[in-house]
Amino acid sequence: MKHLSYRYGILTLFYICTLMGITRNNSVFALTVEEEANRVCTQGSAAVITVKTGNGHGSGFLVSQDGLIITNAHVVDGSPSVVTVVFRDGKQLPADVIGFARGGVDLAALKIQNRRNLPYLSLARPGTAKVGYRAFAIGSPLDTDNRDTCTQGNISRIRPDGTIQHTAFLNPGNSGGPLLNSQGGVIGVNTSVALAPIIVNGIPMGGVPGGTGINLSQPGEKVKSFLADIKQQKVSPISTIPTSKEPSIETISLDGQVINGSLNGSPNGYIFSGKAGQTVVIEMDSQKINPFLTLSQVIESDAGKEIEKIAENDDKGAGNFNARIVATLPADGIYLIVANSSERGETGNYSLRAISKYE
């Protein structure tokens, strides 16, 4: 009987230890998830670069040790044949734009010449991106100083054309950067953010990206096909992505840089992030048209995005038909500049400049 009690005691102790072990293992597993995320972001960012074109920037990533880089076609469309790529440690190298994907696919390839043993990312196996799985986006959102930024989310939908919809937060500048799975494999190329539509005076003005939570990446399968075309020298010398004919909205910074544009019968829009109390100066000059500027705040509401006008200006003064707005922003948020002409249907070139008076 004593032996039987002893055996039952051992079994009970084993059972308790097993339960404790399960609890301990669950705790370790939670830590492992954090460590896994850190590993994906840290190792992945070594192969992610910032692409500087002279007119802006985007992101990209190395896919070979000898310097082959994948980015979006729209990042380098219209850029010089040689761009600058910046690694996470700040090191800069020239890279040749060697070609664009065919068939309207928003991909392009760059090449760093005469380099070996560079860090690179591998493509994940086809079909491994599934709804609900975690996803990591690495790139240089908004400003080149934000390189090495890693966000994470989940795959929320795989669209019929293979486009991956996910919640890893993206901003302008993330374009061309990789979307990675939990193993650090490339499952997509971050390309765009779904826009909340804006209509000004009945005219569609594109949309603003903030708050949609719908971020879009081209699938790894398209990257794989593009890499095969590069190997067989079947790439296009120019971008093949369709040109939008609708008015679009461009994201700008309040840095005083001159932006050249043209009106073709409809207005152009520009958005920027502003802070409460910030004074902004916006100028629009032209020798071909009579410029007209409007500054509005983009406000979130139950109905979606709404526009609240802050200021507008037709002429700077007597005999000066150029437009100028000086305004103090009422709140933190997104603001919309509409560049137009006071004469309906006018066409012609203009220059626009926006600067923060106090930074």
Secondary structure, DSSP 8 states (H G I E B T S, - for coil): -HHHHHHHHHHHHHHHHHHHHHHHHHHHHHHHHHHHHHHHHHHHHTTEEEEE-SS-EEEEEE-STT-EEEE-HHHHTT--SEEEEE-TTS-EEEEEEEEE-STT---EEEE--S--S-----B--TT---TT-EEEEEE--SSGGGTTEEEEEEEEEE-TTS-EEE-S---TT-TT-EEE-TTS-EEEEEEEE--EEEEETTEEEEEE-TT---EEEEEHHHHHHHHHHHHTT--BSS--S----S--EEE--SB---EEEEEESS-EEEEEEE-TT-EEEEEEE-SSS-EEEEEEEEEEETTEEEEEEEEEES-SBTTB--EEEEEE--SSEEEEEEEEESSTT-EEEEEEEEEES--
